[in-house]
Amino acid sequence: MQTERYIAAADLGSSKVALCVAKIDGEETNVIYYKEEPSDGVQYSRVVHPRRVAVPLQKLVQDAEAELNIKIRQLVVGLPRYELRQVVATARVDRSDPESLITREEVNSLKASAVETYPMEDAVREEIYGAVAQSFSADEDFAGVSEMDIVGVTADKIDGNFKLYIGARKPVSNLDIMFNGMGLAIARKIFAPDAVASAALTETERINGVALVEIGAGVTSLSIYRGKVLRHFSSIPFGGWSITNDIALECGFDERLAENIKLAFGACMQTKLQSLSDKILQINDEETGSYEQLTINHLSEIITARSKEIIEAILYNLQDSGYADNIRSGIVLTGGGANLINFSLLLRDMSGYKVRIGFPRRQAFSAFGCSDIFETGAGTAVGMVLEARRDVRLNCAEDQGMPAEEDAQAVETAPSELFPPTGGGVIVPPAGGIKTQPEGNIVTWLGRTSKKAEAAAKKAFEKTLGNLFDDMN
C-alpha cells in the first residue's frame, strides 16, 4: 500500500473560505498549503448560495494545484454548527453468544448500527450530523461504564447511551450540489466541533474536562469534553460579525471599514488599555474629502458591550449543559474571534475559569511555508486534516502526470477506521450507510433517555472517572 498521500480540507466559514492541504507519509503529517479567501454565500456556517461559495473555493483549489503540482480530486468538508438538535437515547443489542467476551469490534458494530438505524422524526428534512457514545452497560454488573471497561466482559446484552446531533438536510444537500458543480468529490463530511478539538485540545484537557469555545464570524460554539468524550455541544448565532456590525452601525461606517478598524485597533475592557484609550482615530473619506474621528475608548466600549453578550450566552449554555462544575481544565478559546485583544481576560473575569488561547498544536503536525496555519482561525481546517488522516485509504490528490490510483469518488471508510482505538470519537454516517451489524445481532432503540436515566448514567461514569483519577494519584 502506498504510504505517501494527500489530505485536502475546506473550511467554509461565514467570513472566509480556507483550504488546507497536507502530505501524509506514514505517521508524519506535513501541511504544505494553507490559504484563505473572503467568503460569500455562507450564513451561520451553512452554505445557502452554492455558486457564490464555489467561486473562492475553486480559486484556492486551482492555486494549490499550481503551487504544489498536484491534482485535487476530492475534499474533506465540515458540517454546519448552528441549529442542531441534541437527542439523548439508548440502543441495545441482544448478543447471540452471551458467554463469549465482548470485543471492541462488537462495540463498534453497536455504535455504527445505532447511527444507521436511529428512527428520525423527520427524515425528509433532517439528518444526523454526528453521534457520540457516552457510556455502555452490560447486564446489571457493568452500568454506565466507558468503552474501555465494557470490552472483555460477558453479557446477554449491551446497552449504548448516545448523544445524537441532528440538523437540517438542506445545507448538507447544498454542499453536494456545490461540489458536483465544481467537479470535485466530497471525501468526508466531518462534524466540525470534534475536528477543532483535535487541533486545539490536549489529551489531558479532554480527560479532565474542558470547555472549548470557538468564536467564528457568524457562529460561536461550545463543546464540552470529559473522559475524552464529547459530552455537550451547543451554538449561538453571533460572533465576530456581530461586533463588526455594532461598530458599523454606531459609527456610520461600512462593514469593510468597521472590520479593518476592529482588527487593527479593537480591544475589550477599555480600562485595561491605559494610555491607548486616549488615542483618537481619524478616518478620512477620500470621496467627499471629509473625515470622522473615533476615540479608542469609545471603540472599546462598543466592542466590550457586544463581547459581554457573547460571553453571557456562552456561560448560559455552559451552565445548561450540566458540566459547569466538571471542567477541571477550564476554557480553551479558539476561532478567529479569539484574537480580539483582552477577550480572553474578559471571559476569565466573567466566568471565574482559567482561560487559554487554543492555537493549533504544533506537536500534532509540521508545516513549512504556511505561517497562518498556526493561527486560531485555522483550527477547523487543521482539525479536519487530523481527523481524516486516520483513514489510511483516503487520498484526496495525486501528483500531476501520474495515473490516478483511485476513482474520484468519496472513499467508503472501513468500520475499524471510523472508530480510533482510544474510542470516544464522533460517528458520522458515510454515504450509503454502514453495514457492520453482526449476523444474528439486532440493534433495538429503547427510546430517548429520560433526564433521570441520563443523570444516573452520568453519575456512574463520573464514579468510574473518579476511580481513574484515584489510581493516577
C-alpha positions as CSV (number, residue, x, y, z in Angstrom):
1,M,0.0,0.0,0.0
2,Q,1.3,3.5,-0.8
3,T,2.2,5.3,2.4
4,E,2.5,8.8,0.9
5,R,-0.8,10.5,0.3
6,Y,-2.6,13.9,0.4
7,I,-5.5,15.1,2.6
8,A,-7.2,18.3,1.4
9,A,-9.8,20.0,3.7
10,A,-12.0,23.0,3.0
11,D,-13.3,25.2,5.9
12,L,-16.4,27.1,4.6
13,G,-16.9,29.9,7.1
14,S,-19.2,33.0,7.1
15,S,-16.2,35.4,6.6
16,K,-13.6,33.2,4.9
17,V,-13.1,30.1,2.9
18,A,-9.9,28.3,3.7
19,L,-8.1,25.4,2.0
20,C,-5.6,23.2,3.8
21,V,-3.5,20.5,2.0
22,A,-1.3,18.1,3.9
23,K,1.0,15.3,2.8
24,I,0.7,12.2,4.9
25,D,3.7,9.9,5.0
26,G,3.2,7.0,7.4
27,E,2.7,8.7,10.8
28,E,4.0,12.1,9.6
29,T,1.6,14.9,8.7
30,N,3.1,17.9,6.9
31,V,0.9,20.8,6.0
32,I,2.2,22.1,2.6
33,Y,-0.6,24.6,1.7
34,Y,-2.9,26.9,3.6
35,K,-4.6,29.9,2.3
36,E,-7.8,31.9,2.8
37,E,-10.2,33.8,0.6
38,P,-13.2,36.1,1.6
39,S,-16.4,34.1,1.8
40,D,-19.8,34.8,0.2
41,G,-22.9,32.7,0.4
42,V,-22.4,31.2,3.9
43,Q,-24.7,32.1,6.7
44,Y,-24.3,30.8,10.2
45,S,-21.8,28.2,9.0
46,R,-24.4,26.9,6.4
47,V,-24.0,27.0,2.6
48,V,-27.0,28.9,1.4
49,H,-25.7,30.0,-2.0
50,P,-23.6,27.2,-3.5
51,R,-22.5,29.1,-6.6
52,R,-21.1,32.0,-4.6
53,V,-19.3,29.8,-2.2
54,A,-17.8,27.8,-5.0
55,V,-16.0,30.8,-6.6
56,P,-13.4,31.4,-3.8
57,L,-13.0,27.7,-3.1
58,Q,-12.4,27.0,-6.8
59,K,-9.7,29.7,-6.8
60,L,-8.0,28.2,-3.8
61,V,-8.1,24.7,-5.4
62,Q,-6.6,25.9,-8.6
63,D,-3.9,27.9,-6.8
64,A,-3.0,24.8,-4.6
65,E,-2.8,22.6,-7.7
66,A,-0.5,25.1,-9.5
67,E,1.7,25.7,-6.5
68,L,2.1,22.0,-5.4
69,N,1.9,20.4,-8.9
70,I,-0.9,18.1,-7.8
71,K,-4.4,17.3,-9.0
72,I,-7.0,17.6,-6.2
73,R,-9.8,15.0,-6.7
74,Q,-11.8,15.3,-3.5
75,L,-12.0,17.4,-0.4
76,V,-12.9,16.9,3.3
77,V,-15.5,19.4,4.4
78,G,-17.2,20.3,7.8
79,L,-20.9,20.1,8.6
80,P,-22.8,23.2,9.8
81,R,-22.5,24.1,13.5
82,Y,-25.7,26.0,14.1
83,E,-29.3,24.9,14.8
84,L,-28.5,21.4,15.8
85,R,-30.9,19.3,18.0
86,Q,-29.2,17.2,20.7
87,V,-31.0,13.9,21.3
88,V,-30.1,11.6,24.1
89,A,-31.1,7.9,23.5
90,T,-30.2,4.3,24.3
91,A,-29.7,1.4,21.8
92,R,-29.5,-2.2,22.8
93,V,-28.1,-5.3,21.1
94,D,-29.0,-8.8,22.4
95,R,-25.9,-10.9,22.0
96,S,-26.1,-14.3,20.1
97,D,-23.4,-15.8,22.3
98,P,-23.8,-14.4,25.9
99,E,-20.9,-16.5,27.2
100,S,-18.3,-15.0,24.8
101,L,-16.2,-12.0,25.7
102,I,-17.4,-8.6,24.4
103,T,-15.0,-7.4,21.7
104,R,-14.1,-3.9,20.5
105,E,-15.5,-4.8,17.1
106,E,-18.8,-5.7,18.7
107,V,-19.0,-2.3,20.5
108,N,-18.0,-0.6,17.2
109,S,-20.8,-2.5,15.5
110,L,-23.3,-1.3,18.0
111,K,-22.2,2.3,17.5
112,A,-22.3,2.1,13.8
113,S,-25.6,0.3,13.6
114,A,-27.2,2.6,16.1
115,V,-26.4,5.6,13.9
116,E,-27.7,3.9,10.8
117,T,-31.0,2.7,12.3
118,Y,-32.0,5.6,14.6
119,P,-35.7,6.4,13.9
120,M,-35.6,10.0,12.7
121,E,-38.7,12.1,13.4
122,D,-38.5,13.9,10.0
123,A,-36.0,12.0,7.8
124,V,-37.0,14.2,4.8
125,R,-35.8,17.5,6.3
126,E,-33.3,16.3,8.9
127,E,-30.3,14.0,9.2
128,I,-27.7,13.0,11.8
129,Y,-24.7,15.3,11.7
130,G,-22.8,13.4,14.4
131,A,-23.3,10.8,17.2
132,V,-21.3,10.3,20.3
133,A,-21.4,7.2,22.5
134,Q,-21.4,8.4,26.1
135,S,-21.3,5.2,28.1
136,F,-22.2,1.5,27.9
137,S,-23.9,-1.1,30.1
138,A,-23.7,-4.9,30.2
139,D,-26.4,-6.6,32.1
140,E,-26.5,-5.4,35.8
141,D,-22.9,-5.8,36.7
142,F,-21.5,-3.0,34.4
143,A,-23.6,0.1,34.2
144,G,-22.6,3.5,32.8
145,V,-19.0,2.4,32.1
146,S,-16.6,3.5,29.3
147,E,-16.0,1.7,26.1
148,M,-12.6,0.5,27.5
149,D,-14.3,-1.1,30.5
150,I,-17.1,-2.9,28.6
151,V,-14.7,-4.7,26.3
152,G,-13.7,-8.2,27.7
153,V,-16.7,-8.9,29.9
154,T,-19.6,-11.3,29.3
155,A,-23.2,-10.3,29.0
156,D,-26.6,-11.2,27.4
157,K,-26.9,-7.7,26.0
158,I,-25.1,-4.4,25.5
159,D,-26.7,-1.0,26.0
160,G,-25.2,2.1,24.5
161,N,-26.1,5.6,25.6
162,F,-25.7,8.1,22.8
163,K,-26.0,11.8,22.1
164,L,-27.0,12.5,18.6
165,Y,-26.7,15.9,16.9
166,I,-29.4,16.4,14.3
167,G,-29.5,19.2,11.8
168,A,-31.3,20.3,8.6
169,R,-30.7,18.2,5.5
170,K,-30.8,21.1,3.0
171,P,-27.4,22.7,4.0
172,V,-25.8,19.3,3.5
173,S,-27.6,18.9,0.2
174,N,-26.2,22.3,-0.8
175,L,-22.7,21.0,-0.1
176,D,-23.3,18.1,-2.5
177,I,-24.7,20.4,-5.2
178,M,-21.7,22.8,-4.9
179,F,-19.1,20.1,-5.1
180,N,-20.8,18.4,-8.0
181,G,-20.8,21.7,-9.9
182,M,-17.1,22.0,-9.2
183,G,-16.3,18.5,-10.4
184,L,-15.0,17.5,-7.0
185,A,-16.0,14.7,-4.7
186,I,-16.6,15.0,-1.0
187,A,-14.1,12.7,0.6
188,R,-15.6,13.0,4.1
189,K,-18.2,15.2,5.9
190,I,-16.9,15.9,9.4
191,F,-18.7,17.0,12.5
192,A,-16.7,20.2,12.9
193,P,-16.6,20.5,16.7
194,D,-14.6,17.3,17.1
195,A,-12.2,18.4,14.4
196,V,-11.5,21.7,16.2
197,A,-10.9,19.8,19.3
198,S,-8.3,17.6,17.6
199,A,-6.3,20.7,16.6
200,A,-6.7,22.8,19.8
201,L,-7.0,20.5,22.8
202,T,-4.5,18.3,24.6
203,E,-5.4,14.7,25.6
204,T,-5.1,15.7,29.3
205,E,-7.7,18.5,28.8
206,R,-10.1,16.1,27.2
207,I,-9.8,13.7,30.0
208,N,-10.0,16.1,32.9
209,G,-12.9,18.2,31.5
210,V,-12.7,21.3,29.3
211,A,-15.0,23.7,27.6
212,L,-13.8,24.5,24.0
213,V,-15.3,27.9,22.8
214,E,-14.8,28.6,19.2
215,I,-15.7,32.2,18.1
216,G,-16.3,32.3,14.4
217,A,-17.6,35.2,12.3
218,G,-21.3,34.1,12.4
219,V,-21.5,31.4,15.0
220,T,-20.0,30.9,18.4
221,S,-19.9,27.2,19.6
222,L,-19.4,25.5,22.9
223,S,-18.0,21.9,23.0
224,I,-17.5,20.2,26.4
225,Y,-15.2,17.2,26.8
226,R,-14.7,14.9,29.8
227,G,-13.3,11.4,29.9
228,K,-12.0,12.0,26.3
229,V,-15.6,12.1,25.1
230,L,-17.7,15.0,23.7
231,R,-20.4,15.4,26.3
232,H,-22.2,18.5,25.1
233,F,-22.3,20.8,22.0
234,S,-24.3,24.0,21.5
235,S,-24.0,27.1,19.5
236,I,-25.3,30.7,19.3
237,P,-26.0,32.7,16.1
238,F,-23.5,35.5,16.7
239,G,-19.7,36.0,16.8
240,G,-17.1,38.3,15.3
241,W,-19.5,39.7,12.7
242,S,-21.9,41.0,15.4
243,I,-19.1,43.1,16.9
244,T,-18.2,44.4,13.4
245,N,-21.9,45.3,12.7
246,D,-22.1,47.2,16.0
247,I,-19.1,49.3,15.1
248,A,-20.5,50.0,11.6
249,L,-24.0,51.0,13.0
250,E,-22.7,53.0,15.9
251,C,-20.1,54.9,13.9
252,G,-21.8,55.1,10.5
253,F,-19.0,53.1,8.7
254,D,-19.4,50.4,6.0
255,E,-18.8,46.8,7.1
256,R,-15.4,46.6,5.5
257,L,-14.0,49.7,7.2
258,A,-15.6,48.6,10.5
259,E,-13.9,45.2,10.2
260,N,-10.5,46.7,9.4
261,I,-10.8,49.1,12.4
262,K,-11.7,46.2,14.7
263,L,-8.8,44.1,13.5
264,A,-6.3,46.9,13.8
265,F,-7.4,48.8,17.0
266,G,-10.2,46.7,18.5
267,A,-10.0,45.6,22.2
268,C,-12.2,44.7,25.1
269,M,-12.1,46.3,28.6
270,Q,-11.1,49.9,27.9
271,T,-9.9,50.2,31.5
272,K,-7.0,47.8,30.6
273,L,-5.8,49.9,27.6
274,Q,-4.1,52.5,29.8
275,S,-2.9,55.5,27.7
276,L,-4.0,53.9,24.4
277,S,-7.6,54.6,25.3
278,D,-6.9,58.3,24.9
279,K,-5.8,57.9,21.3
280,I,-8.1,59.2,18.5
281,L,-8.5,57.6,15.1
282,Q,-9.1,60.0,12.1
283,I,-10.9,58.3,9.3
284,N,-10.6,60.2,6.0
285,D,-13.2,59.9,3.3
286,E,-11.3,60.4,0.0
287,E,-14.5,60.6,-2.0
288,T,-16.0,63.5,-0.1
289,G,-12.8,65.0,1.4
290,S,-14.4,64.8,4.9
291,Y,-13.2,62.9,7.9
292,E,-14.5,61.5,11.1
293,Q,-12.9,60.9,14.5
294,L,-13.2,57.9,16.7
295,T,-11.6,57.5,20.1
296,I,-10.1,54.1,21.0
297,N,-12.0,54.4,24.3
298,H,-15.4,54.6,22.5
299,L,-14.4,51.8,20.1
300,S,-13.6,49.6,23.1
301,E,-16.9,50.4,24.8
302,I,-18.8,49.2,21.7
303,I,-16.7,46.0,21.4
304,T,-16.9,45.3,25.2
305,A,-20.7,45.6,25.2
306,R,-21.2,43.0,22.5
307,S,-18.4,40.8,23.8
308,K,-20.2,40.6,27.2
309,E,-23.4,39.5,25.5
310,I,-21.5,36.7,23.7
311,I,-19.8,35.6,26.9
312,E,-23.1,35.6,28.8
313,A,-24.6,33.4,26.1
314,I,-21.6,31.0,26.4
315,L,-21.9,30.8,30.2
316,Y,-25.7,30.2,30.0
317,N,-25.1,27.3,27.6
318,L,-22.3,26.0,29.9
319,Q,-24.5,26.1,32.9
320,D,-27.3,24.5,31.0
321,S,-25.1,21.6,29.9
322,G,-24.8,20.3,33.5
323,Y,-21.0,20.2,33.2
324,A,-20.1,23.6,34.6
325,D,-18.6,22.0,37.7
326,N,-16.7,19.3,35.9
327,I,-14.3,21.2,33.7
328,R,-11.0,21.0,35.6
329,S,-9.0,22.3,32.7
330,G,-11.2,25.4,32.3
331,I,-11.9,27.0,29.0
332,V,-9.9,26.9,25.7
333,L,-10.8,29.8,23.4
334,T,-10.2,29.4,19.7
335,G,-11.5,30.6,16.3
336,G,-10.8,33.9,14.6
337,G,-12.5,35.9,17.3
338,A,-10.1,34.5,20.0
339,N,-7.5,37.1,18.8
340,L,-9.6,40.1,19.9
341,I,-7.4,41.9,22.5
342,N,-8.5,41.3,26.1
343,F,-11.4,39.0,25.1
344,S,-9.8,36.1,27.0
345,L,-9.3,38.3,30.0
346,L,-13.0,39.4,29.9
347,L,-14.1,35.7,29.6
348,R,-11.9,34.8,32.6
349,D,-13.2,37.6,34.8
350,M,-16.8,36.9,33.9
351,S,-16.6,33.1,34.2
352,G,-14.1,32.5,37.0
353,Y,-12.4,29.8,35.0
354,K,-8.9,29.7,33.8
355,V,-8.8,30.5,30.1
356,R,-6.1,29.9,27.5
357,I,-6.0,30.6,23.7
358,G,-6.2,27.4,21.7
359,F,-3.8,27.6,18.8
360,P,-3.4,24.5,16.5
361,R,-1.0,22.2,18.4
362,R,2.4,22.1,16.8
363,Q,3.0,18.7,18.2
364,A,0.3,17.2,16.0
365,F,1.7,18.2,12.6
366,S,4.5,20.0,10.9
367,A,4.3,22.9,8.4
368,F,6.6,24.7,6.0
369,G,5.9,28.0,4.3
370,C,2.4,28.2,5.9
371,S,2.7,30.7,8.7
372,D,-1.1,31.3,9.0
373,I,-1.6,27.6,9.8
374,F,-0.7,28.2,13.4
375,E,-3.4,30.9,13.9
376,T,-6.6,30.2,15.9
377,G,-8.7,30.7,12.8
378,A,-7.0,27.8,11.1
379,G,-8.1,25.3,13.8
380,T,-11.1,23.9,11.9
381,A,-9.1,23.2,8.7
382,V,-6.2,21.7,10.6
383,G,-8.6,19.6,12.7
384,M,-10.3,18.1,9.7
385,V,-7.0,17.0,8.2
386,L,-6.0,15.4,11.6
387,E,-9.4,13.6,11.7
388,A,-9.4,12.5,8.1
389,R,-5.8,11.1,8.1
390,R,-7.0,8.2,10.3
391,D,-8.4,6.6,7.2
392,V,-5.3,5.1,5.7
393,R,-7.1,4.6,2.3
394,L,-8.1,8.2,1.9
395,N,-6.1,10.1,-0.7
396,C,-7.5,13.4,-1.9
397,A,-4.9,14.3,-4.6
398,E,-2.2,12.9,-6.8
399,D,1.0,14.2,-8.4
400,Q,0.4,15.8,-11.8
401,G,1.3,13.5,-14.6
402,M,0.8,10.3,-12.5
403,P,-2.1,8.0,-13.2
404,A,-4.9,8.1,-10.8
405,E,-4.8,5.2,-8.3
406,E,-8.3,5.7,-7.1
407,D,-11.6,6.8,-8.6
408,A,-12.5,10.4,-7.7
409,Q,-15.4,9.3,-5.5
410,A,-15.8,9.6,-1.8
411,V,-13.9,6.7,-0.1
412,E,-16.1,4.4,1.9
413,T,-14.5,4.1,5.3
414,A,-13.9,0.7,6.9
415,P,-15.7,0.3,10.2
416,S,-12.4,-0.2,12.1
417,E,-11.2,3.2,10.7
418,L,-14.3,5.0,11.9
419,F,-13.5,4.4,15.5
420,P,-10.0,5.1,16.8
421,P,-8.5,2.6,19.3
422,T,-9.0,5.1,22.1
423,G,-12.7,5.3,21.5
424,G,-14.9,8.3,22.1
425,G,-14.9,9.6,18.5
426,V,-17.8,11.2,16.7
427,I,-19.7,8.9,14.4
428,V,-20.8,10.4,11.1
429,P,-22.7,8.1,8.8
430,P,-20.9,7.9,5.4
431,A,-22.8,7.9,2.1
432,G,-24.6,4.6,1.6
433,G,-24.7,3.8,5.3
434,I,-22.6,1.5,7.4
435,K,-23.2,-2.3,7.0
436,T,-21.4,-3.7,10.0
437,Q,-24.1,-5.4,12.1
438,P,-23.1,-8.9,13.0
439,E,-25.3,-11.7,11.8
440,G,-27.9,-12.6,14.5
441,N,-27.5,-9.4,16.5
442,I,-30.3,-6.8,16.1
443,V,-30.0,-3.3,17.4
444,T,-33.1,-2.1,19.2
445,W,-33.7,1.6,20.1
446,L,-35.1,1.8,23.6
447,G,-36.3,5.4,23.0
448,R,-35.0,8.7,24.3
449,T,-33.3,8.6,27.7
450,S,-35.2,10.4,30.5
451,K,-33.4,13.1,32.5
452,K,-33.3,10.7,35.5
453,A,-31.7,7.9,33.5
454,E,-29.3,10.3,31.9
455,A,-28.3,11.6,35.2
456,A,-27.8,8.1,36.6
457,A,-25.6,7.2,33.7
458,K,-23.6,10.3,34.1
459,K,-23.2,9.7,37.8
460,A,-22.0,6.1,37.1
461,F,-19.5,7.4,34.6
462,E,-18.2,10.1,36.9
463,K,-17.6,7.4,39.5
464,T,-15.6,5.4,37.1
465,L,-13.7,8.5,36.1
466,G,-13.1,9.4,39.7
467,N,-11.6,5.9,40.3
468,L,-9.3,6.6,37.4
469,F,-8.1,9.8,39.0
470,D,-7.6,8.0,42.3
471,D,-5.5,5.3,40.6
472,M,-3.4,8.0,38.9
473,N,-2.8,9.7,42.2
